[in-house]
């Protein structure tokens, strides 16, 4: 299915919870999220039905997000349900990796194809400071568990934060030197709790590009520009929503854990899907896809959405 601007929309990011076992400084407040009633969050059955409707509209790729999706009860069942719709659906998950020691094999057995693992630093003290409660070793053990379970071409996502992890870029890049992973650096976006941060915190992806050459570039993976330095088994990716808008290539929609379709991450527009079934659900999602906005307004250094990333789906 295409939107009004001719972009083919075939990717759904489906949030299963706004809760997380970490409290990353750019994503959540130190107190975490406000307690919700169980009924406020989409059930496993509702999430499955939304995935079915998305598939009927031509969605070929579904990524489960949070918060942290592995704290959601029934997450393995949901993965099985989505794969049962059509085994050809590319099913991925974005996770902080700290629970993968337990979940990597069940996820692989349930049909999950790819993992994105959030990891902003290889310095244990900085990791603990950024996550407010996490231990780096748990995330590293999770990466190894994913490899042991048979996951390949894993993506490791690092958010660039000036004055915090800018001295860690080369070490992070080297993760792709000896392994077929893609280490992707993402520009920090001015959303919710970080909106008022000093602009020095918002590093341009040019700090990563300074360690790469034009000859290293090997193409694109979605919105990421990919590079393979000489001798690297994996790749280095750059995602730059602030310095290089990629809206013309955006092919995704998002659904929040409380059932709101967001045609654009940074738009304030939200379309309620709760209580809809069958043709009504498909029609509402079709309308949302058709009316996906042309571009975001991050060039003006703000996001129109009032939600934080954990409430939308990272």
C-alpha positions in Angstrom: 0.0 0.0 0.0 1.2 3.5 -0.8 0.6 6.8 1.0 -0.5 10.1 -0.7 3.1 10.8 -1.6 3.8 7.6 -3.4 5.8 5.9 -0.6 5.2 2.2 -0.2 4.4 1.5 3.4 5.4 -2.1 4.3 6.9 -1.8 7.8 5.0 -1.8 11.2 6.7 -1.0 14.5 4.3 -2.5 17.1 4.8 -1.5 20.7 3.8 -4.2 23.2 4.5 -2.2 26.5 5.7 1.1 27.7 7.4 -0.5 30.7 11.1 -1.3 30.9 13.6 -2.8 33.3 16.0 0.1 32.6 15.6 3.9 32.9 17.7 5.3 30.1 18.2 9.0 30.6 17.0 10.0 27.1 14.0 7.7 27.1 12.3 7.5 30.5 12.1 9.5 33.7 14.0 8.1 36.7 10.6 7.1 38.2 9.6 5.0 35.2 6.1 5.1 33.7 2.8 5.9 35.4 1.0 2.7 36.5 -1.8 1.8 34.0 -4.7 -0.5 34.3 -4.1 -3.8 32.5 -7.0 -3.0 30.2 -5.3 0.2 29.0 -2.7 -1.8 27.1 -3.4 -3.9 24.0 -3.9 -7.5 24.8 -2.0 -10.3 23.0 -5.1 -11.0 21.0 -5.5 -7.3 20.0 -1.8 -7.1 19.0 -2.3 -10.2 16.9 -5.4 -8.7 15.2 -3.5 -5.5 14.4 -0.7 -7.5 12.9 -3.2 -9.4 10.8 -4.8 -6.2 9.6 -1.4 -4.7 8.8 -0.5 -7.8 6.8 -3.8 -7.5 4.8 -2.7 -4.0 3.9 0.7 -5.1 2.6 2.9 -4.9 5.6 5.8 -7.3 5.2 8.0 -6.4 8.2 6.9 -6.2 11.8 9.2 -5.1 14.6 8.1 -5.6 18.2 9.2 -2.7 20.5 8.6 -1.2 23.9 9.6 0.0 26.4 11.3 -3.3 26.7 9.3 -6.0 24.9 10.8 -8.8 27.0 9.1 -7.6 30.2 5.7 -8.2 28.5 3.9 -11.3 29.6 3.0 -13.5 26.6 5.7 -12.0 24.3 6.8 -15.4 22.9 3.1 -16.3 22.2 2.7 -13.1 20.3 5.7 -13.9 18.2 4.3 -17.3 17.4 0.9 -15.7 16.5 2.5 -13.3 14.1 4.5 -15.9 12.3 1.4 -18.0 12.0 -0.2 -15.3 9.9 2.4 -15.9 7.3 5.9 -17.3 7.9 7.3 -14.9 5.3 6.6 -11.9 7.5 10.0 -10.6 8.6 9.6 -10.5 12.4 12.1 -8.5 14.4 12.4 -7.1 17.9 14.2 -4.2 19.5 15.5 -5.0 23.0 18.0 -3.7 25.5 19.4 -7.2 25.5 19.6 -7.7 29.3 17.0 -10.4 29.3 18.1 -12.3 26.2 20.1 -14.8 28.2 16.7 -16.2 29.1 14.7 -15.3 26.0 17.0 -15.7 23.0 16.3 -19.3 22.3 12.5 -19.1 22.9 12.4 -16.1 20.6 14.3 -17.9 17.9 12.1 -21.0 18.2 9.0 -18.7 18.0 10.1 -17.4 14.6 11.8 -14.1 15.4 14.1 -13.4 12.5 16.2 -10.4 13.6 17.2 -8.5 16.7 18.1 -4.9 17.3 20.0 -4.5 20.6 20.3 -1.1 22.2 23.8 -0.5 23.5 25.1 3.0 23.9 28.6 2.3 25.4 31.1 -0.3 26.2 32.2 1.5 29.4 30.5 -0.2 32.4 30.3 3.0 34.4 28.8 5.0 31.6 26.4 2.2 30.9 25.2 2.2 34.5 24.9 6.0 34.5 22.9 6.1 31.2 20.6 3.3 32.1 20.4 4.3 35.8 20.2 0.7 36.9 21.6 -1.6 34.2 24.8 -3.7 34.2 26.8 -3.8 31.0 27.7 -7.4 31.4 24.0 -8.4 31.2 23.7 -6.7 27.8 27.0 -8.4 26.6 25.8 -11.8 27.8 22.5 -11.1 25.9 24.4 -10.5 22.7 26.3 -13.7 23.1 23.1 -15.6 23.9 21.5 -14.3 20.7 24.5 -15.5 18.7 24.3 -18.9 20.5 20.6 -19.1 19.6 21.4 -18.7 15.9 20.5 -15.0 15.4 22.6 -13.4 12.7 23.1 -9.9 11.2 22.1 -8.4 14.6 21.9 -4.6 14.7 23.4 -2.8 17.7 21.9 0.6 18.2 23.9 3.4 19.9 22.3 6.8 20.6 24.9 9.6 20.3 25.0 11.8 23.4 27.5 14.6 23.6 29.6 14.6 26.7 28.6 11.0 27.5 29.5 8.5 24.9 31.3 10.5 22.2 34.6 9.1 23.2 33.3 5.6 22.8 32.6 5.7 19.1 35.6 3.9 17.8 35.3 1.1 20.4 31.6 0.6 19.4 32.6 0.6 15.7 35.1 -2.2 16.4 32.2 -4.5 17.4 31.6 -4.8 13.7 35.2 -5.6 12.9 35.2 -9.1 14.1 31.5 -10.0 13.9 28.8 -9.7 11.2 26.8 -7.2 13.2 25.7 -3.7 12.2 26.7 -1.1 14.7 24.3 1.8 14.0 24.8 5.3 15.5 21.6 7.3 15.9 21.3 11.0 16.5 19.6 12.0 19.7 16.1 13.4 19.0 14.7 16.3 21.0 11.6 14.5 22.4 9.9 14.8 25.7 12.4 14.6 28.6 15.4 15.6 26.5 13.7 18.5 24.7 15.3 21.0 27.0 18.8 19.5 27.1 21.7 21.7 26.0 22.3 21.5 22.3 25.8 20.2 22.9 24.2 16.9 23.8 22.8 16.6 20.3 25.8 15.3 18.4 25.7 15.3 14.6 26.4 12.0 12.9 29.3 13.7 11.3 31.4 12.7 14.4 31.0 9.1 13.2 31.5 10.0 9.6 34.9 11.5 10.5 36.1 8.0 11.2 34.9 6.7 7.8 35.6 7.4 4.2 33.3 7.7 1.2 34.9 4.5 -0.1 33.6 2.6 2.9 29.9 3.3 2.0 28.1 0.2 0.8 24.5 1.4 0.5 21.4 1.8 2.7 19.4 -0.4 5.0 16.0 1.4 5.5 16.9 4.8 6.8 20.5 3.9 7.8 23.5 4.7 5.6 25.8 1.7 5.8 29.6 1.6 5.7 32.1 -1.3 5.8 35.6 -0.1 6.7 38.5 -2.2 5.3 38.8 -5.5 7.2 35.4 -5.4 8.9 33.1 -8.4 8.8 30.1 -6.3 9.7 28.9 -2.8 9.0 28.7 0.7 10.6 25.4 2.4 10.1 24.4 6.1 10.6 20.8 7.2 11.2 20.6 11.0 11.2 17.1 12.4 11.6 18.4 15.8 12.5 21.2 16.4 10.1 20.0 14.4 7.1 16.2 14.0 6.8 15.2 10.6 5.4 11.5 11.2 5.3 11.3 10.6 1.5 12.5 7.0 2.2 10.3 6.3 5.3 8.2 3.2 4.8 6.9 2.6 8.3 4.0 3.2 10.6 3.8 2.7 14.4 1.2 1.4 16.8 1.6 2.3 20.5 1.0 -0.1 23.3 -2.3 1.6 24.1 -3.6 1.2 20.6 -2.8 4.4 18.7 -1.6 4.4 15.2 1.1 7.0 14.6 1.7 7.6 10.9 4.9 9.5 11.8 7.1 9.2 14.9 7.3 13.0 15.4 3.7 13.9 14.5 1.2 14.7 17.1 -1.5 12.9 15.1 -2.7 9.6 16.6 -5.5 7.3 15.3 -7.3 5.2 17.8 -7.6 1.5 16.9 -9.1 0.2 20.1 -12.4 -1.6 19.8 -12.1 -2.0 16.0 -12.1 -5.4 14.3 -12.1 -7.0 10.9 -12.9 -4.6 8.0 -13.3 -1.6 10.3 -9.8 -2.1 11.7 -8.3 -2.5 8.2 -10.2 0.6 7.0 -8.9 2.7 9.9 -5.4 1.6 9.4 -5.6 2.1 5.6 -6.8 5.7 6.3 -3.8 6.3 8.6 -1.3 5.0 6.0 -2.8 7.1 3.3 -2.5 10.2 5.4 1.1 9.7 6.6 2.6 13.2 6.6 5.3 14.1 4.1 7.9 14.9 6.6 8.6 15.7 10.3 9.6 19.1 11.7 12.8 18.1 13.5 14.7 20.6 11.4 13.1 23.2 13.8 14.6 21.2 16.7 11.4 20.0 18.2 9.1 17.1 17.9 5.3 17.6 17.7 4.6 14.4 19.7 4.0 14.8 23.4 5.0 11.2 24.1 8.4 9.9 25.1 10.1 7.1 23.1 9.2 4.4 25.6 5.5 5.4 25.1 5.8 5.2 21.3 8.1 2.3 20.7 11.8 2.7 20.1 
